[in-house]
Amino acid sequence: VHAATTVKEALELFSKHSYDMVISDIGLPDGTGHELLAKMLAIRPQQKAIALSGYGMPQDLQQSKTAGFMRHLIKPVTLAALQEAIEKTVFWVMGEFKWGVPSVLSIHIRDAYL
């Protein structure tokens, strides 16, 4: 697991490493998780990502889906909810679970209450 606190840091890590999953806050100090994911998807179009945010209105969820996030979790998030989202996003391959330890890039996730 690698952690970044800004879009810039996340893109630097993303350019050096391959990740099974990106988990990003939507509100970042130097941009948004939506903007960040757009840049990541331009580099790796198949990148899997989960949004973790305090924003939870229907339009927020739709905006995350449109941006390319596979899931949008609303803070506070339990560890069980995060684990389930990761399992359903990373390990579900061609109709079955493929277990392993995913490599994850976590970006500016605060107040998640895991």
C-alpha angles and dihedrals in degrees: 000000000000124000131208130180100200140037089250094053092045093052091048090054092042091054091054102040141040117231132197089205140017117202112192138178112228097223109062128171094244103029141327135296087242092058090045094051091049089057092046093049090051087060098037111015093190096054112137116222142177124202116219111190149146088231109094111156116126091254090053091054091047092049090053091048091049090049090056104260111146093208136016115206120193119222133274090056126182121226089242092055092049092047091050092049091050092048093049092046105038108024102040104095124165096338100317142071117262106195125209141113110289124216108234136193110203117196125201097318109171133165092018095137095212 
